[in-house]
Amino acid sequence: MRKKLYLLALMCALCQSASVEANPCKNVSGTLSVWNGHPPSLRISGTADGNIYGVEEAGEGPSPEALPTGLYARILSGENHITATFCLDILKENRRVVYEGTEIRLMRITSYTE
């Protein structure tokens, strides 16, 4: 009986630590597009929740950790609209498009599926 309780406690501790380490993301279906003008220039729109999400930038491009490997290369090669389900790490900072009053939620894309 003691061994069973010990194993149960150990399994609970492992499950709890795994859930703390897991970084859940928000899955959003929409279109990643290149926008000209007010930053951020890479945005996901056409989402079911009606939000516009902007890719975190560093200088004139996305920050290095803001996109999965290869996604930015696709955009640079001329794919200006990528429709997919994106796994987003939502950041606390938002942007507002001055001339529209639209709020853009800043995020990083951790993964995506087309």
N, C-alpha and C positions, 0 to 999 in steps of 0.2 A: 504494500500500500504506500509506503514511504517513497519508494522508487517512482511510482506513478505520479504522486504529488510533485516530486522533484522534476520529473519530465514535463508535467503540465506547466509548472512555474517557468521552467526553462523555455518552453515553446512560447508562452505568453510574452516573456521578455524579448525573445527574438522577433516575434511578430510586431511588438511595439517599437522596437528599434528600427525595424525595416520600414515601418510606416512613417517614422520621423525622418529617416534619410530620404525617402522617396519624395521627389519634387513633382507634385501633381501639376498638370497643365490644363489649360482650358482649350477644349477642342472647338474650333470655329471653322465652318465651311464658308468659303468666299473666294474672291479673286484678288491675288497679289498683283498690284499694278504699279507702274512708274508714273509719278505725278510731277509735273513741272510747276515750280513756284514755291509757295510756302512749305517749308520742311515739316514733317519728314517726307522725303520723296518716294519712299516705298511704303505703300499702304494696302491694307486688306479692307475691301468694301464688299457690299452685296451680301452681308451676313444676316442670318435669321434674327439676331438680336438687335439689328439696326445700328450697331456701333461701327465706328471706323477705327481701325488699329494701325498705328504707325510703327515702323521698324526703328529701333533705337539707332541713332547716328553718332558718328565720331568724325568730325570734319565734314568732308563732302560725300561720304559714303556711310554704309552701315558699320556699326562697331563690330570688331572681329568676332565676338561671340553672339551676335544678334541673328545669324542665319546658319542653317545647316550647311555642311560642306557641299559645294556644287550649285547651290541655289542662286547665289549671287552671280556665278559664272554664266548661268542660263540667262539671267537678266541682261548681263553685259553682252551676251551674244545676240541679243535682239528679241528675246521672249519678253514682251512687255506686259503680258497678262497670263498669269498662271492660276488656274482654278483648281482648288484642292481643299482638303480638310487639313488645317494647320493646328499643331499643338503649340499653344502660346504660353509664354511666361510673362504675365502681365506685370508691368512695372508701376510704381506708385506715381510717377510723373506723367502728366498729360500736357498736350499742346492744344491751343485754340487757334483756329483759322480766323484771323481778325475780320476779314471782309465778309465772312459767312456766319461767324459765331459757332461754327461746328467744333465740337470737342473731339480730339484724336487721342485715343488711349495708347500710350507707348508700350511696346512689348518687344520680346525676342521670340523668334520662331525656333523651337527646339527640334521639331520634326514635322513632316508633312506626308500625306498620301494623296495621290491623284486618282 
